[in-house]
Amino acid sequence: MSREEFEDAVRDALDEIPEELAQQMDNVVVLVEDDPPPDDPELLGLYEGVPLTERGDFWATGALPDRITIFRLPTLALCESRDEVVEEVAVTVVHEIAHHFGIDDDRLHELGWA
């Protein structure tokens, strides 16, 4: 799958987020990169920022956007078909957005998203 097709899959996954949740996302950008950090080569996605549940009244003053990064190459390595890539991207996008809302990995596991 080309980078453009992968980015389209990420875009499609974002389009599937219910509007009421998407409207609550605040100061967050979603990016695609080929490679994850060297210390975690199998990582599919990463949320970097301050979850909405931890932001105080003065949080936004000078704050850079939170980042959700979806990693293309480990996702492609994990999946055997285009359909599997699309499904894995959707799960990864939901997983990382959940972190933006303050949901941790344990709870995501309980919900079937980890």
Buried (B, 14 or more C-beta within 10 A) or exposed (E): BEEEEBBBBBEEBBEEBEEEEEEEBEBBEBEBEEEBEEEEEEBBBBBEBBBBEEBEEEEEEEEEEBBBBBBBBBBBEEBEEEEEBBBBBBBBBBBBBBBBEEBEEEEBEEEEBB
